[in-house]
Amino acid sequence: MEIKFIVDNNVGKLARWLRMMGYDTLLFKKKNDSKMIRIALRENRVILTKDTQLMKRRVITSGKLKAVLITQNDPKAQLQATVGNLNLSYFFSPFSLCLECNQRLMPRDKKEVQNSVPPYVFKTQNQYMECPVCHRIYWQGTHWQAMTRELKILQKGR
């Protein structure tokens, strides 16, 4: 079974890293802990938070709902701790989710994106993915290469 997350706003950058790795990760921006717990229970999500009070809730202390207390401030350190704590893979399904809205990316033909990407990108890239919700276009350019390198460095640092 695939592990899914709901991430408290106080560790928001962690959500982007987890999405980059391919983990379904909701970013919960509200201050309503009860609502976040309801969503986590309904959708079988693990809560990632820095909120020590949330960790004291009976639903968490009883083990009914899994939550991980994040103690690090640096997002990369948060990611390494989460990966270690939950035995995650840095390359679970990399670059398969929109980094902004957590939707599964859809492959697009080069012709379909011609008016949506810079001319140089269109000339040099052949594979594209699009978010079906926010319509952000992704390709394996220098940013993708840098993120892949960073994940490999973090993986070795374990």
PANUBA-438543 format. One record per residue: x, y, z of N, C-alpha, C in turn; residue number from 1; residue in three letters. Coordinates in steps of 0.02 Angstrom, whole numbers, padded with zeros to 5 digits, m for minus. Atoms other than C-alpha are relative to their C-alpha. Example, Ala and Ser with C-alpha at 12.3 -4.5 7.8 and 13.67 -1.06 7.14 Angstrom:
% PANUBA-438543
<mipa <00045 m00059 00000> <00615 m00225 00390> <00045 00060 00000> 1 "ALA">
<mipa <m00042 m00059 m00003> <00684 m00053 00357> <m00039 00055 00037> 2 "SER">
% end
This chain:
% PANUBA-438543
<mipa <00042 m00060 00000> <00000 00000 00000> <00044 00063 00000> 1 "MET">
<mipa <m00038 m00062 00006> <00064 00171 m00048> <m00012 00045 00061> 2 "GLU">
<mipa <00006 m00045 m00056> <00100 00289 00096> <m00017 00070 m00026> 3 "ILE">
<mipa <00021 m00068 00019> <00014 00459 00084> <00008 00045 00061> 4 "LYS">
<mipa <m00012 m00047 m00055> <00044 00615 00187> <m00048 00059 m00001> 5 "PHE">
<mipa <00029 m00066 m00007> <m00040 00769 00252> <00050 00039 00042> 6 "ILE">
<mipa <m00055 m00037 m00030> <00088 00901 00297> <m00027 00066 00027> 7 "VAL">
<mipa <00020 m00062 m00032> <00057 01042 00419> <00037 00058 m00032> 8 "ASP">
<mipa <m00028 m00060 00032> <00090 01217 00354> <00069 00018 00029> 9 "ASN">
<mipa <m00064 m00018 m00031> <00237 01233 00476> <00059 m00040 m00028> 10 "ASN">
<mipa <m00053 00036 00036> <00335 01110 00368> <m00017 m00005 m00075> 11 "VAL">
<mipa <00026 m00002 00069> <00268 01162 00197> <00050 m00018 m00054> 12 "GLY">
<mipa <m00050 00017 00052> <00432 01145 00100> <00011 m00075 m00003> 13 "LYS">
<mipa <m00006 00073 m00001> <00438 00963 00153> <m00050 m00031 m00050> 14 "LEU">
<mipa <00051 00026 00046> <00278 00936 00051> <00027 m00002 m00072> 15 "ALA">
<mipa <m00027 m00003 00068> <00365 00990 m00110> <00053 m00055 m00012> 16 "ARG">
<mipa <m00051 00053 00006> <00512 00872 m00078> <m00033 m00068 m00007> 17 "TRP">
<mipa <00034 00065 00003> <00395 00725 m00046> <m00036 m00009 m00067> 18 "LEU">
<mipa <00032 00004 00066> <00296 00765 m00204> <00051 m00013 m00054> 19 "ARG">
<mipa <m00054 00010 00048> <00459 00774 m00301> <00019 m00074 m00003> 20 "MET">
<mipa <m00018 00071 m00005> <00496 00597 m00241> <m00057 m00046 m00024> 21 "MET">
<mipa <00057 00039 00025> <00321 00541 m00296> <m00051 m00018 00053> 22 "GLY">
<mipa <00048 00016 m00053> <00228 00534 m00130> <m00058 00049 00000> 23 "TYR">
<mipa <00061 m00039 m00004> <00048 00596 m00127> <00001 00039 00066> 24 "ASP">
<mipa <m00009 m00041 m00060> <00063 00742 m00005> <m00044 00062 m00002> 25 "THR">
<mipa <00042 m00059 m00007> <m00073 00864 00044> <00034 00051 00045> 26 "LEU">
<mipa <m00024 m00053 m00044> <m00018 01031 00114> <m00061 00031 00033> 27 "LEU">
<mipa <00057 m00025 m00037> <m00139 01081 00250> <00017 00070 00026> 28 "PHE">
<mipa <m00019 m00069 m00015> <m00135 01271 00263> <m00040 00032 00057> 29 "LYS">
<mipa <00043 m00030 m00052> <m00270 01299 00394> <00029 m00013 00069> 30 "LYS">
<mipa <m00023 00009 m00069> <m00246 01310 00582> <m00046 m00047 00039> 31 "LYS">
<mipa <00050 00042 m00031> <m00384 01183 00617> <00026 m00072 00005> 32 "ASN">
<mipa <m00028 00067 m00010> <m00300 01027 00691> <m00052 m00055 m00007> 33 "ASP">
<mipa <00053 00051 00003> <m00465 00934 00706> <m00017 m00017 m00072> 34 "SER">
<mipa <00015 00012 00070> <m00501 00955 00521> <00056 m00039 m00033> 35 "LYS">
<mipa <m00057 00036 00029> <m00325 00897 00475> <m00003 m00074 00021> 36 "MET">
<mipa <00006 00068 m00025> <m00350 00742 00584> <m00056 m00038 m00036> 37 "ILE">
<mipa <00056 00032 00036> <m00519 00705 00501> <00021 m00020 m00070> 38 "ARG">
<mipa <m00023 00015 00068> <m00440 00715 00328> <00050 m00058 00001> 39 "ILE">
<mipa <m00051 00053 m00005> <m00293 00606 00381> <m00033 m00068 00012> 40 "ALA">
<mipa <00035 00063 m00014> <m00410 00473 00451> <m00040 m00023 m00061> 41 "LEU">
<mipa <00043 00018 00057> <m00530 00478 00302> <00042 m00024 m00060> 42 "ARG">
<mipa <m00040 00016 00059> <m00390 00469 00172> <00061 m00043 00015> 43 "GLU">
<mipa <m00056 00043 m00022> <m00270 00358 00271> <00068 00033 m00014> 44 "ASN">
<mipa <m00061 m00039 00010> <m00132 00490 00274> <00039 00004 00066> 45 "ARG">
<mipa <m00044 m00011 m00057> <00017 00507 00391> <00009 00075 00008> 46 "VAL">
<mipa <m00009 m00072 m00014> <00027 00679 00474> <00074 00013 00014> 47 "ILE">
<mipa <m00068 m00024 m00013> <00195 00769 00469> <m00007 00071 00028> 48 "LEU">
<mipa <00011 m00064 m00033> <00203 00916 00590> <00056 00017 00049> 49 "THR">
<mipa <m00044 m00023 m00054> <00308 01020 00709> <m00039 00015 00063> 50 "LYS">
<mipa <00046 m00017 m00054> <00157 01044 00823> <00001 m00054 00055> 51 "ASP">
<mipa <m00004 00049 m00054> <00196 00956 00987> <m00068 m00012 00034> 52 "THR">
<mipa <00067 00009 m00030> <00018 00985 01051> <m00042 m00050 m00041> 53 "GLN">
<mipa <00036 00047 00043> <m00054 00892 00902> <00021 m00072 00015> 54 "LEU">
<mipa <m00026 00068 m00013> <00056 00743 00943> <m00029 m00030 00065> 55 "MET">
<mipa <00029 00024 m00064> <m00031 00731 01115> <m00072 m00023 m00007> 56 "LYS">
<mipa <00070 00020 00011> <m00203 00698 01038> <m00007 m00076 00007> 57 "ARG">
<mipa <00011 00072 m00013> <m00275 00529 01090> <00002 m00042 m00063> 58 "ARG">
<mipa <00002 00037 00063> <m00305 00476 00910> <00070 m00017 m00025> 59 "VAL">
<mipa <m00069 00012 00020> <m00117 00489 00884> <00037 m00042 00052> 60 "ILE">
<mipa <m00035 00038 m00053> <m00053 00426 01053> <m00025 m00073 00003> 61 "THR">
<mipa <00027 00068 m00001> <m00168 00273 01038> <00024 m00041 m00060> 62 "SER">
<mipa <m00024 00035 00059> <m00092 00230 00869> <m00052 m00007 m00055> 63 "GLY">
<mipa <00052 00004 00052> <m00256 00247 00774> <00020 00041 m00062> 64 "LYS">
<mipa <m00024 m00043 00055> <m00176 00385 00669> <00075 00009 00007> 65 "LEU">
<mipa <m00073 m00008 m00002> <00008 00391 00624> <00016 00074 m00013> 66 "LYS">
<mipa <m00026 m00068 00008> <00094 00559 00645> <00073 m00001 00018> 67 "ALA">
<mipa <m00072 m00005 m00013> <00277 00606 00641> <00015 00072 00020> 68 "VAL">
<mipa <m00020 m00066 m00023> <00345 00751 00741> <00066 00018 m00035> 69 "LEU">
<mipa <m00059 m00025 00035> <00468 00850 00637> <00035 00049 00046> 70 "ILE">
<mipa <m00036 m00043 m00047> <00602 00929 00747> <00051 00044 m00034> 71 "THR">
<mipa <m00050 m00039 00036> <00720 00997 00615> <m00031 00063 m00031> 72 "GLN">
<mipa <00024 m00061 00033> <00707 01172 00541> <00015 00001 m00074> 73 "ASN">
<mipa <m00020 00000 00070> <00798 01143 00377> <m00041 m00052 m00039> 74 "ASP">
<mipa <00042 00047 00038> <00684 01064 00244> <00036 m00063 m00022> 75 "PRO">
<mipa <m00037 00060 00021> <00821 00946 00183> <00011 m00047 00059> 76 "LYS">
<mipa <m00008 00041 m00061> <00854 00887 00361> <m00068 m00031 00019> 77 "ALA">
<mipa <00067 00027 m00013> <00664 00866 00383> <m00013 m00060 m00045> 78 "GLN">
<mipa <00010 00054 00048> <00660 00759 00227> <00041 m00061 00019> 79 "LEU">
<mipa <m00042 00057 m00019> <00807 00651 00282> <m00028 m00035 00061> 80 "GLN">
<mipa <00028 00030 m00061> <00727 00624 00453> <m00063 m00039 m00017> 81 "ALA">
<mipa <00062 00034 00019> <00559 00579 00374> <00014 m00064 m00038> 82 "THR">
<mipa <m00020 00059 00039> <00639 00459 00249> <00027 m00054 00047> 83 "VAL">
<mipa <m00028 00049 m00047> <00737 00376 00390> <m00052 m00029 00046> 84 "GLY">
<mipa <00052 00021 m00047> <00590 00369 00510> <m00050 m00049 m00032> 85 "ASN">
<mipa <00053 00039 00032> <00469 00294 00383> <00028 m00048 m00053> 86 "LEU">
<mipa <m00032 00044 00048> <00596 00198 00276> <m00026 00011 m00071> 87 "ASN">
<mipa <00024 m00018 00066> <00546 00290 00117> <00056 m00005 m00051> 88 "LEU">
<mipa <m00048 m00002 00055> <00630 00284 m00052> <00004 00071 m00028> 89 "SER">
<mipa <m00008 m00066 00030> <00704 00444 m00121> <m00025 00002 m00072> 90 "TYR">
<mipa <00021 00004 00070> <00654 00383 m00294> <m00060 m00047 m00006> 91 "PHE">
<mipa <00061 00041 m00001> <00482 00308 m00258> <m00035 00002 m00068> 92 "PHE">
<mipa <00030 m00011 00066> <00401 00380 m00415> <00016 00072 m00019> 93 "SER">
<mipa <m00022 m00070 00006> <00503 00536 m00449> <m00031 00038 m00058> 94 "PRO">
<mipa <00025 m00047 00049> <00431 00684 m00542> <m00064 m00024 m00034> 95 "PHE">
<mipa <00064 00025 00026> <00260 00602 m00564> <m00059 00043 00024> 96 "SER">
<mipa <00053 m00042 m00028> <00162 00731 m00463> <00017 00074 m00010> 97 "LEU">
<mipa <m00009 m00073 00005> <00136 00918 m00484> <00028 00024 00067> 98 "CYS">
<mipa <m00030 m00026 m00061> <00248 01006 m00358> <m00044 00052 00033> 99 "LEU">
<mipa <00044 m00052 m00027> <00116 01141 m00336> <m00065 m00028 00029> 100 "GLU">
<mipa <00067 00020 m00023> <m00049 01049 m00321> <m00010 m00075 00010> 101 "CYS">
<mipa <00002 00070 m00020> <m00006 00865 m00295> <m00040 m00045 m00047> 102 "ASN">
<mipa <00037 00042 00048> <m00097 00800 m00450> <00049 m00042 m00041> 103 "GLN">
<mipa <m00042 00044 00042> <m00030 00655 m00553> <00009 00033 m00068> 104 "ARG">
<mipa <m00016 m00032 00064> <00058 00724 m00708> <m00019 m00046 m00058> 105 "LEU">
<mipa <00021 00036 00060> <m00003 00675 m00881> <00050 00013 m00056> 106 "MET">
<mipa <m00046 m00010 00056> <00113 00645 m01031> <m00034 00043 m00054> 107 "PRO">
<mipa <00026 m00042 00055> <00093 00772 m01172> <00046 m00006 m00060> 108 "ARG">
<mipa <m00039 m00001 00062> <00148 00768 m01352> <00033 00068 m00006> 109 "ASP">
<mipa <m00038 m00061 00010> <00276 00897 m01402> <m00044 00054 m00034> 110 "LYS">
<mipa <00043 m00049 00036> <00151 00980 m01521> <m00051 00033 00046> 111 "LYS">
<mipa <00051 m00026 m00046> <00025 01002 m01379> <00026 00057 00044> 112 "GLU">
<mipa <m00028 m00049 m00047> <00144 01109 m01276> <00038 00057 m00034> 113 "VAL">
<mipa <m00040 m00048 00037> <00223 01214 m01413> <m00011 00073 00022> 114 "GLN">
<mipa <00015 m00069 m00020> <00136 01375 m01357> <00004 00010 00075> 115 "ASN">
<mipa <m00002 m00004 m00074> <00160 01337 m01171> <00070 m00001 00029> 116 "SER">
<mipa <m00069 00003 m00025> <00349 01320 m01158> <00043 00049 m00039> 117 "VAL">
<mipa <m00045 m00046 00036> <00493 01437 m01205> <00027 m00033 m00064> 118 "PRO">
<mipa <m00024 00028 00064> <00557 01416 m01385> <00062 m00045 00007> 119 "PRO">
<mipa <m00060 00041 m00008> <00727 01350 m01328> <m00018 m00068 00030> 120 "TYR">
<mipa <00022 00063 m00031> <00643 01218 m01219> <m00034 m00043 m00053> 121 "VAL">
<mipa <00035 00037 00053> <00531 01168 m01364> <00050 m00031 m00049> 122 "PHE">
<mipa <m00050 00023 00049> <00684 01151 m01477> <00043 m00056 00029> 123 "LYS">
<mipa <m00049 00046 m00030> <00788 01050 m01352> <m00031 m00059 00037> 124 "THR">
<mipa <00032 00054 m00040> <00661 00940 m01260> <m00052 m00036 m00042> 125 "GLN">
<mipa <00050 00040 00037> <00550 00800 m01324> <m00054 m00029 00044> 126 "ASN">
<mipa <00050 00030 m00046> <00459 00735 m01169> <m00027 00052 00047> 127 "GLN">
<mipa <00032 m00049 m00043> <00334 00838 m01073> <m00055 m00033 00041> 128 "TYR">
<mipa <00054 00021 m00044> <00214 00813 m00929> <m00040 00063 00018> 129 "MET">
<mipa <00042 m00057 m00018> <00067 00924 m00882> <m00044 m00017 00060> 130 "GLU">
<mipa <00047 00008 m00055> <m00033 00947 m00723> <m00070 00011 m00028> 131 "CYS">
<mipa <00067 m00007 00026> <m00216 00918 m00767> <m00042 00054 00036> 132 "PRO">
<mipa <00037 m00050 m00038> <m00271 01045 m00636> <00027 00071 m00011> 133 "VAL">
<mipa <m00027 m00068 00006> <m00153 01195 m00639> <00034 00012 m00068> 134 "CYS">
<mipa <m00027 m00003 00068> <m00086 01157 m00816> <00074 00021 m00003> 135 "HIS">
<mipa <m00072 m00012 m00001> <00095 01182 m00764> <00033 m00055 m00043> 136 "ARG">
<mipa <m00035 00047 00044> <00211 01099 m00892> <00069 m00016 00030> 137 "ILE">
<mipa <m00064 00023 m00026> <00362 00996 m00837> <00039 m00034 m00056> 138 "TYR">
<mipa <m00045 00034 00047> <00512 00933 m00937> <00065 m00013 00036> 139 "TRP">
<mipa <m00063 00021 m00033> <00681 00855 m00897> <00058 00046 m00019> 140 "GLN">
<mipa <m00053 m00049 00014> <00786 01013 m00911> <00048 00006 00058> 141 "GLY">
<mipa <m00053 m00010 m00050> <00921 01085 m00799> <m00028 00000 00071> 142 "THR">
<mipa <00030 00000 m00067> <00802 01111 m00651> <m00013 m00072 00023> 143 "HIS">
<mipa <00013 00070 m00015> <00750 00928 m00658> <00066 m00036 00017> 144 "TRP">
<mipa <m00065 00031 m00012> <00933 00875 m00668> <00028 00021 00068> 145 "GLN">
<mipa <m00024 m00024 m00065> <00977 00984 m00517> <m00038 m00033 00057> 146 "ALA">
<mipa <00040 00032 m00053> <00834 00911 m00414> <00019 m00074 00006> 147 "MET">
<mipa <m00021 00071 m00002> <00886 00733 m00462> <00067 m00006 00036> 148 "THR">
<mipa <m00066 00000 m00034> <01066 00771 m00408> <m00009 00010 00075> 149 "ARG">
<mipa <00011 m00014 m00071> <01003 00842 m00243> <m00030 m00060 00036> 150 "GLU">
<mipa <00029 00061 m00030> <00897 00687 m00208> <00054 m00054 00009> 151 "LEU">
<mipa <m00054 00050 m00005> <01049 00576 m00243> <00048 00018 00057> 152 "LYS">
<mipa <m00044 m00023 m00055> <01155 00681 m00123> <m00033 m00014 00067> 153 "ILE">
<mipa <00037 00013 m00063> <01021 00670 00012> <m00003 m00075 00015> 154 "LEU">
<mipa <00003 00073 m00008> <01006 00482 m00017> <00066 m00026 00028> 155 "GLN">
<mipa <m00066 00022 m00023> <01193 00458 00010> <00014 00023 00072> 156 "LYS">
<mipa <m00012 m00028 m00066> <01188 00564 00168> <m00035 m00038 00056> 157 "GLY">
<mipa <00037 00038 m00051> <01077 00438 00257> <00046 m00040 00044> 158 "ARG">
% end
